[in-house]
Amino acid sequence: MRQLTLKACPMCGSKKIRLVKRDIESRRGGRPFVAKKIDIEECPTCGERFFSPTSMEQIAAQQPTQKTSASGRKSA
């Protein structure tokens, strides 16, 4: 797992930030999906979650692909 980048929570000031793996609910093209086991930093005091560029890449890698029709337009 990567190193902690935050020393304190910018929302509540707690110094108890921890690295965790969480399933993250997101949307792509208006459709929900769940990205599994994403590395994030989380504040156990206020519950705020912080996503690094690596976390965002993990989510993007798990996004479902959108189907396109023969005309090249995205299907509904």
HELIX and SHEET records of a PDB file:
HELIX    1   1 PRO A   53  ALA A   61  1                                   9    
SHEET    1   A 3 ARG A  18  ARG A  28  0                                        
SHEET    2   A 3 ARG A  31  GLU A  42 -1                                        
SHEET    3   A 3 ARG A  49  PHE A  50 -1                                        
END                                                                             
